[in-house]
Amino acid sequence: MSETPNRLELIEALAIRNTEAIAALTVKVENLTDNVNGLTNNVDRVLSRSAVLDDVLLELRDSHEQHQQNFEEHQRNFERHQQNFNEHQQTTNAALNSLEAILLQLIRIFPQS
């Protein structure tokens, strides 16, 4: 009968070790669960921020395209105004040259005595 208590003691020791191992694993699983929850929260925050940044980037791109179109339109308007100015300048210069020619003819016709 001496074998039976030894065997029972061995089984009891194994049960205690298993219980302690299960308790340790339970703590590790709880810690792992906390870590996973923390990482999930971080991922959710990063994904939310990424979505916001994506929206901001789209707005910036649209805004940039609109500004680019406005700039190109202003550039065309400026070039048109520059051309008009050059045409007016040429017309003014031609008128001044004509007036100068008329004035020279008048001076020849009516010399100052």
C-alpha positions in Angstrom: 0.0 0.0 0.0 2.9 2.3 0.2 2.8 2.7 -3.6 -0.7 4.2 -3.5 0.1 7.2 -1.3 3.3 7.9 -3.3 1.3 7.8 -6.5 -1.4 10.0 -5.0 1.2 12.5 -3.8 2.7 12.4 -7.3 -0.6 13.0 -8.9 -1.4 15.8 -6.4 2.0 17.4 -7.1 1.3 17.2 -10.8 -2.2 18.7 -10.3 -0.7 21.6 -8.2 2.0 22.2 -10.9 -0.7 22.2 -13.6 -2.9 24.5 -11.6 0.1 26.9 -11.1 1.0 26.7 -14.8 -2.6 27.4 -15.8 -2.6 30.4 -13.4 0.6 31.7 -14.9 -0.7 31.1 -18.4 -3.9 32.9 -17.5 -1.9 35.9 -16.3 0.1 35.8 -19.6 -3.1 35.5 -21.6 -4.6 38.5 -19.7 -1.5 40.5 -20.4 -1.5 39.5 -24.0 -5.2 40.4 -24.3 -4.4 43.8 -22.8 -1.6 44.3 -25.2 -3.7 43.3 -28.2 -6.5 45.6 -27.0 -3.9 48.5 -26.7 -2.6 47.7 -30.1 -6.1 47.5 -31.6 -6.9 50.9 -30.1 -3.7 52.3 -31.5 -4.5 50.9 -35.0 -8.0 52.3 -34.8 -6.6 55.7 -33.9 -4.0 55.5 -36.7 -6.6 54.4 -39.2 -8.9 57.3 -38.1 -6.1 59.8 -38.4 -5.2 58.3 -41.8 -8.7 58.7 -43.0 -8.7 62.4 -41.9 -5.3 63.0 -43.5 -6.6 61.3 -46.7 -9.5 63.7 -46.7 -7.2 66.7 -46.1 -4.9 65.6 -48.9 -7.8 65.3 -51.3 -9.0 68.8 -50.3 -5.5 70.1 -50.7 -5.2 68.5 -54.1 -8.5 69.9 -55.2 -7.6 73.3 -53.9 -4.2 73.2 -55.6 -5.8 72.3 -58.9 -8.3 75.1 -58.5 -5.5 77.6 -57.6 -3.5 76.3 -60.6 -6.5 76.9 -62.9 -7.0 80.4 -61.4 -3.3 81.1 -61.9 -3.4 80.0 -65.5 -6.5 82.1 -66.1 -4.8 85.1 -64.5 -1.7 84.4 -66.6 -3.8 84.4 -69.8 -5.5 87.6 -68.7 -2.2 89.2 -67.9 -0.8 88.2 -71.3 -4.0 89.6 -73.0 -3.7 92.9 -71.1 0.0 93.0 -71.9 -0.8 92.5 -75.6 -3.5 95.2 -75.4 -1.0 97.5 -73.7 1.5 96.9 -76.4 -1.1 97.6 -79.1 -2.1 100.8 -77.4 1.5 101.8 -77.0 2.1 101.2 -80.8 -1.1 103.2 -81.6 0.1 106.0 -79.3 3.6 106.0 -80.8 2.1 106.0 -84.3 -0.2 108.9 -83.4 2.8 110.8 -81.8 4.8 110.2 -85.0 2.0 111.5 -87.1 1.6 114.6 -84.9 5.4 115.1 -85.1 5.3 114.9 -88.9 2.3 117.3 -89.1 4.1 119.7 -86.7 7.2 119.6 -88.9 5.2 120.3 -92.0 3.4 123.2 -90.2 6.8 124.6 -89.2 8.0 124.4 -92.8 4.8 125.9 -94.1 4.7 128.7 -91.5 8.2 129.4 -90.5 8.8 131.6 -87.6 10.2 134.9 -88.7 
